Amino acid sequence: MSVIMFLSLAVFAHASFQVPVWCGAVNRDRVTYCRNNAHGILMGCSKRQHRWQKLKMIVLRSKAGDFSRVVFLAAKEKFNAFLAASGLLSAIAAVIVPAIAGAE
């Protein structure tokens, strides 16, 4: 159980914070998105304003639509988002399934 959970969390962390993707943060004109290189689907590029903008979009309810447009910008970002979600779900399943199976 612990090996599967550890590996699943490693996949989630890698896809969220290390995979090379476009930044995707909203530019100052509020119409276009940043095309600089970034690390991970949740992090921005080297510009100070873009570093935590995508994480702020998750917290602010009014920015949820902007976040989905940023994360699912192109096929590469869609795959990485799927990879991150799959890793997180696998880690949760690695904890919950043995707990339920052991309770019987």
Secondary structure, 3 states (H helix, E strand, C coil): CHHHHHHHHHHHHHHHHCCEEECCCECCCCCCECCCEEECCCCCCCCCCCCCHHHHHHHCHHHHHHHHHHHCCCHHHHHHHHHHHHHHHHHHHHHHHHHHHHHC
